[in-house]
Amino acid sequence: STINIPTTRPSSGNARDRGVKRQLDEVNSQISASKSAESSTSPPSDSADWRMVTQQLAEKQSPHKGSNLKMNSSVAKAAGFQSEERPSPPAKTPGQCFFHSSVKDKSSTKSKASGKKQVKILVADRDPIVQLGMTNEEVQHRTGCKSEKYMLFQIFAICEGDIDLICKRYTSLTWYEEWFFFFEFMYGRTFTKWWSASKTYGPTVKHLMRVFRFKLALVRRARERWPKFVSFEEDIELRKPKWNAKYSERPGVEKMLVVMWDMTGIDAYKFSSAEDQRDTYSKYYAGNKFKGGIGTQLCGYGVTWELWTGHCSDSTYHEESGYLQEQEEFQKRYLVDGEIVRFCNVHDKGYRVRAANERHGNQLTAQPVFGKSDLRFKGRDTLFSASIASDRGGNERTVNVSKRSGYVKRGYQPGMDP
């Protein structure tokens, strides 16, 4: 893999050069205006005279002729001189993918007045904080992964087996340390602050943030490349036998892909803007929230959807967030014996989505029975509602797993990018 070096741009010079360039830009704008105007009573309309004025202004304001300093390229270009553009030096050195972090003073008791040279140590020169061969108990305590092998399996799955991508580093830490730091900070049990992570691992907060964002981008890329839902055949093979009693394929029962949908909220701070406060406040949670859809198929495959502001209702989110359209396209693409297998969306009682489900591929809806006015439920309605409530209990585990990360559980905090 290659390192992305920032594109260099011509140097704008010092404060004096930038001031001269602004003056020249104003003169050039007057030149353009004088050319387009039919008649002008202010300065001469001859462009050659104007060009001479701009060059004289640039020469007068630039360094003295005897000086070793040259005219800035941006000033020369604005004045009409031919000059080579001297780009600013790149922010990174080509071929170097990380920098050493700030050195730490090891002998704080020694003063500069003593004349003795202070002993300093670089983070890159010390032994790794974590390395291969750690106990499963420590790995689970710090990262949430049940074992080191499971963590390595996740790394290989995220990077799709690309060794160069797995070993790519952005600091002086080893590749294993960077990945361990990512899982540890994402799990959010041993430390939750950037300064504490910097104190533990060594590199500065700036470099650790870069590592975290890169690893998080890899995780997101891997999630987007995986299918949104599992097919009908995969669902049958992977789910537990207990689901076959109710949803198995048999005469008189239609094939269906069952997805249990629910909503969950992510905490957000109280916004100072009245508009943001109104958009994110949720009456159900009695606070500022971001809400997202979470779905679970019978085989245990979890689906998480994008976050919306907490003010929108669950029914509006279900109809407009986009996963209904994704399910419609999915059932058209993955046919079973040449036939479409429709999705069956299992919802809680508060959803009003039956018509929306039918509009998108004639999808099915299963939710507890509504009581009209003060009418009592019939025995069959009571059993049906209890059955739906029992089935939807499995979706709560998916909600729990999706919010197990401490980084997600802390919610949307000030300074985060929306």
C-alpha positions in Angstrom: 0.0 0.0 0.0 1.2 3.5 -0.7 1.2 6.5 1.5 -1.0 9.4 0.5 1.2 12.5 0.4 -0.7 15.7 0.6 -0.7 17.7 -2.7 1.7 20.6 -2.5 0.6 24.1 -3.4 2.5 27.3 -4.3 3.7 29.2 -1.2 1.7 32.4 -0.5 4.7 34.0 1.1 4.9 36.1 4.3 2.5 38.8 5.5 4.0 41.5 3.2 3.8 39.3 0.1 0.1 38.5 0.9 -0.6 42.2 1.3 1.1 43.1 -2.0 -0.9 40.3 -3.7 -4.2 41.7 -2.5 -3.3 45.1 -3.9 -2.3 43.6 -7.2 -5.5 41.6 -7.3 -7.5 44.8 -6.9 -5.6 46.5 -9.7 -6.1 43.5 -12.0 -9.8 43.6 -11.2 -9.9 47.3 -12.3 -8.1 46.3 -15.5 -10.7 43.8 -16.3 -13.5 46.3 -15.5 -11.9 48.9 -17.8 -11.7 46.5 -20.7 -15.3 45.5 -20.4 -16.7 49.0 -19.9 -17.7 50.9 -23.0 -16.4 54.2 -21.6 -14.5 55.0 -18.5 -13.4 58.3 -17.0 -11.1 56.9 -14.3 -7.6 55.6 -14.8 -6.3 54.9 -18.3 -7.9 52.1 -20.2 -4.7 51.0 -21.9 -3.9 47.6 -20.5 -0.2 48.0 -21.2 -0.1 51.0 -18.9 -2.0 49.2 -16.3 0.4 46.2 -16.5 3.4 48.6 -16.0 1.7 50.0 -12.9 1.3 46.6 -11.4 4.9 45.5 -12.1 6.2 48.7 -10.6 4.1 48.2 -7.5 5.3 44.6 -7.2 9.0 45.6 -7.6 8.6 48.5 -5.1 7.1 46.3 -2.4 9.3 43.3 -3.0 12.7 42.7 -1.4 15.6 44.9 -2.5 17.5 44.0 -5.6 20.7 43.4 -3.7 19.0 41.0 -1.4 19.3 37.2 -1.7 15.5 36.9 -1.4 13.5 36.4 -4.5 10.1 37.7 -5.3 7.3 35.4 -4.1 5.8 33.4 -6.9 2.2 34.4 -6.1 3.2 38.1 -6.2 5.1 37.6 -9.5 2.2 35.8 -11.1 -0.3 38.5 -10.1 2.1 41.2 -11.5 2.5 39.4 -14.8 6.1 38.3 -14.4 7.3 34.9 -15.5 8.3 33.0 -12.4 8.8 29.4 -11.3 6.3 28.3 -8.7 8.1 27.1 -5.5 5.6 24.8 -3.8 5.5 24.5 -0.1 7.3 21.4 1.3 5.0 18.4 1.8 3.7 17.7 5.3 5.1 14.2 5.2 8.5 12.8 4.1 8.1 10.4 1.1 8.8 6.9 2.1 8.2 7.5 5.9 4.8 6.4 7.1 5.1 7.6 10.7 6.9 10.0 13.0 8.4 9.4 16.4 6.3 10.9 19.2 7.5 13.6 21.5 10.5 12.6 23.7 9.9 12.1 27.4 12.3 13.5 29.9 13.6 10.6 32.0 15.6 12.6 34.5 13.2 15.3 35.7 15.3 15.9 38.9 18.3 17.2 36.9 18.1 20.9 36.2 19.6 22.7 33.2 21.8 24.8 35.5 23.7 21.7 36.5 25.2 21.4 33.0 24.6 17.7 32.8 22.9 16.4 29.6 19.4 15.2 30.3 18.6 11.6 29.4 15.7 11.3 27.0 14.0 8.2 25.5 11.9 7.8 22.4 8.7 5.9 22.3 10.0 3.9 19.3 13.0 2.7 21.3 11.1 1.1 24.2 9.7 -2.4 24.4 6.1 -2.9 23.0 3.3 -2.4 25.5 1.3 -5.4 24.1 2.5 -8.2 21.9 1.5 -11.6 20.6 0.9 -14.3 23.2 -1.2 -12.4 25.7 -3.6 -14.3 27.9 -7.2 -14.6 26.8 -8.4 -13.1 30.1 -6.4 -9.9 29.6 -7.5 -9.6 25.9 -11.2 -10.0 26.9 -10.9 -7.5 29.7 -9.3 -4.8 27.6 -10.8 -5.3 24.1 -14.0 -7.3 24.6 -12.8 -10.1 22.3 -13.1 -13.4 24.0 -9.7 -14.6 23.0 -6.6 -13.4 21.1 -7.4 -15.8 18.2 -10.8 -14.2 17.9 -9.3 -10.7 17.8 -6.8 -11.8 15.1 -9.7 -13.3 13.2 -11.5 -10.0 13.3 -8.4 -8.2 12.0 -8.1 -10.6 9.1 -11.8 -10.3 8.3 -11.7 -6.5 8.4 -8.7 -6.3 6.1 -9.9 -9.2 3.9 -6.7 -11.1 4.4 -4.5 -8.2 3.0 -1.2 -8.6 5.0 0.0 -5.1 3.8 -3.1 -3.5 5.1 -2.9 -5.4 8.4 0.7 -4.3 9.0 0.3 -0.7 7.8 1.3 1.6 10.6 0.9 5.3 11.3 3.0 5.6 14.4 6.1 4.1 15.9 4.0 1.4 17.5 4.0 -2.1 16.1 1.0 -3.3 13.9 -0.2 -5.4 16.8 -0.1 -2.5 19.2 -2.1 -0.2 16.9 -4.8 -2.8 16.4 -4.9 -3.6 20.1 -5.2 0.1 20.9 -8.1 0.4 18.4 -10.1 -2.4 20.0 -9.3 -1.3 23.5 -10.4 2.3 22.9 -13.5 1.2 21.0 -14.4 -1.2 23.8 -14.0 1.7 26.3 -13.5 -0.1 29.5 -9.9 0.4 30.6 -9.7 4.0 29.4 -12.0 6.5 27.8 -9.9 9.6 27.3 -7.4 10.3 24.6 -4.8 11.6 27.0 -4.9 8.4 29.0 -4.4 6.4 25.8 -1.5 8.6 24.9 0.1 8.1 28.3 -0.4 4.3 28.1 0.9 3.7 24.5 3.2 6.7 24.0 2.4 8.5 20.8 0.6 11.9 21.0 -3.1 12.3 20.8 -2.9 13.6 17.3 -1.2 10.4 16.0 -3.5 8.1 18.0 -6.5 9.8 16.5 -5.2 9.2 13.1 -4.7 5.5 13.9 -8.2 5.2 15.3 -9.8 6.9 12.3 -7.9 4.7 9.8 -8.9 1.4 11.6 -12.5 2.6 11.9 -12.6 3.4 8.2 -11.4 -0.2 7.5 -14.2 -1.5 9.7 -16.8 0.6 7.9 -15.5 -0.5 4.5 -15.7 -4.2 5.5 -19.3 -3.7 6.8 -20.4 -2.0 3.6 -18.9 -4.8 1.4 -20.8 -7.5 3.3 -24.4 -8.2 2.2 -27.1 -6.3 4.1 -29.2 -9.5 4.6 -28.7 -13.2 4.4 -30.5 -15.2 1.7 -33.4 -17.5 2.4 -31.2 -20.7 2.0 -28.6 -19.3 4.4 -31.2 -18.3 6.9 -32.6 -21.9 7.0 -29.2 -23.5 7.4 -27.9 -21.2 10.1 -31.0 -20.7 12.3 -31.9 -22.8 15.4 -34.4 -25.7 14.9 -36.9 -24.0 17.2 -37.7 -21.5 14.4 -38.7 -24.2 12.0 -41.8 -25.0 14.0 -43.3 -21.7 13.1 -41.5 -20.5 10.0 -40.5 -23.7 8.2 -41.3 -24.4 4.6 -44.4 -26.7 4.4 -47.5 -27.0 2.3 -49.9 -24.1 2.7 -47.2 -21.8 4.3 -45.5 -19.2 2.2 -41.8 -18.9 2.2 -40.6 -15.6 3.9 -37.5 -13.9 5.1 -38.3 -12.8 8.7 -36.6 -9.6 10.0 -37.3 -8.2 13.5 -36.9 -4.5 13.4 -36.6 -2.2 16.4 -35.1 1.3 17.2 -32.5 2.3 19.7 -31.2 5.6 20.9 -27.7 7.0 21.2 -27.2 9.7 23.8 -26.4 13.3 22.7 -25.5 16.4 24.6 -27.9 19.4 25.0 -27.3 21.6 21.9 -27.2 25.4 22.3 -28.9 25.9 18.9 -32.7 25.9 19.2 -33.1 24.2 15.9 -30.6 21.3 16.8 -32.2 21.0 20.2 -35.7 20.6 18.6 -34.5 18.1 16.0 -32.7 15.8 18.5 -35.0 15.9 21.4 -37.1 12.7 21.9 -40.2 12.7 24.0 -39.9 8.9 24.5 -36.4 9.1 25.9 -37.0 12.6 27.5 -33.7 13.8 26.2 -31.5 14.5 23.2 -30.9 11.4 21.1 -29.9 10.0 17.8 -32.0 7.0 16.7 -31.1 4.1 14.5 -32.8 1.0 13.2 -31.6 -2.5 14.3 -32.8 -5.6 12.6 -32.3 -9.3 13.4 -33.0 -12.3 11.1 -33.9 -15.7 12.5 -30.3 -17.1 12.0 -29.0 -14.3 14.3 -27.6 -12.1 11.5 -27.7 -8.5 12.8 -28.4 -5.4 10.7 -27.7 -1.8 11.8 -28.9 1.2 9.9 -27.9 4.9 9.9 -28.6 7.3 12.7 -31.3 9.9 12.5 -32.3 12.7 14.8 -34.4 11.7 17.8 -37.3 13.9 16.9 -38.5 11.7 14.1 -41.0 8.9 14.8 -40.3 5.2 14.5 -42.8 4.8 11.7 -41.3 7.7 9.7 -37.8 6.2 10.1 -39.0 2.8 9.0 -40.6 4.2 5.8 -37.9 6.7 4.8 -34.6 5.5 6.1 -34.0 3.2 3.1 -33.9 -0.3 4.4 -37.4 -1.1 3.1 -36.1 -0.2 -0.4 -33.0 -2.4 0.2 -35.2 -5.3 1.2 -37.4 -4.8 -1.9 -34.3 -4.9 -4.2 -32.9 -7.9 -2.2 -35.9 -10.1 -2.7 -36.0 -9.3 -6.4 -32.3 -10.2 -6.8 -32.2 -13.4 -4.8 -34.9 -15.7 -6.1 -35.7 -19.1 -4.8 -36.7 -21.6 -7.5 -37.4 -18.7 -9.7 -39.9 -17.1 -7.2 -39.7 -14.0 -5.0 -39.5 -14.7 -1.3 -41.0 -11.7 0.5 -39.7 -10.2 3.6 -41.8 -10.4 6.8 -41.1 -7.4 9.0 -41.8 -8.0 12.7 -42.5 -4.8 14.6 -43.6 -3.6 18.0 -47.1 -2.4 18.6 -46.4 1.3 18.1 -45.4 1.1 14.4 -47.8 2.2 11.7 -46.1 0.7 8.7 -48.4 -1.9 7.2 -49.2 0.2 4.2 -45.6 1.2 3.7 -44.5 -2.4 3.7 -47.0 -3.3 1.1 -46.0 -0.4 -1.2 -42.4 -1.7 -1.2 -42.5 -5.1 -2.9 -45.7 -6.2 -1.1 -43.7 -7.1 2.0 -45.5 -8.7 5.0 -46.0 -7.3 8.4 -46.3 -9.0 11.8 -47.0 -7.1 15.0 -49.2 -7.4 18.1 -53.0 -6.9 17.5 -54.3 -3.4 18.1 -57.3 -3.1 20.4 -60.1 -1.0 18.8 -61.8 1.4 21.2 -62.5 -0.6 24.4 -63.0 -3.9 22.8 -61.4 -6.9 24.5 -58.9 -9.1 22.8 -60.2 -12.5 21.6 -58.3 -15.6 22.7 -56.7 -16.0 19.3 -55.5 -12.3 19.3 -54.0 -12.7 22.7 -52.0 -15.8 21.6 -50.9 -14.1 18.4 -49.7 -11.0 20.2 -47.9 -13.1 22.9 -46.2 -15.1 20.1 -44.9 -11.9 18.4 -43.7 -10.5 21.7 -41.8 -13.7 22.4 -40.2 -13.8 19.0 -39.1 -10.2 19.2 -37.2 -10.9 22.4 -34.3 -12.1 20.3 -33.9 -8.7 18.8 -33.0 -7.2 22.2 -29.7 -9.1 22.2 -28.8 -7.5 18.9 -29.5 -4.1 20.4 -27.3 -5.0 23.3 -24.5 -6.2 21.1 -24.6 -3.1 18.9 -24.3 -0.8 21.9 -21.7 -2.9 23.8 -18.9 -0.6 22.5 -18.0 2.0 25.1 -17.2 4.4 22.2 -20.8 4.1 21.0 -22.3 4.0 24.5 -20.8 7.4 25.4 -22.8 8.9 22.6 -22.5 12.0 20.6 -20.2 14.4 22.5 -19.1 18.1 21.9 -16.5 18.4 19.1 -17.6 15.3 17.2 -18.1 15.4 13.5 -21.8 14.8 12.7 
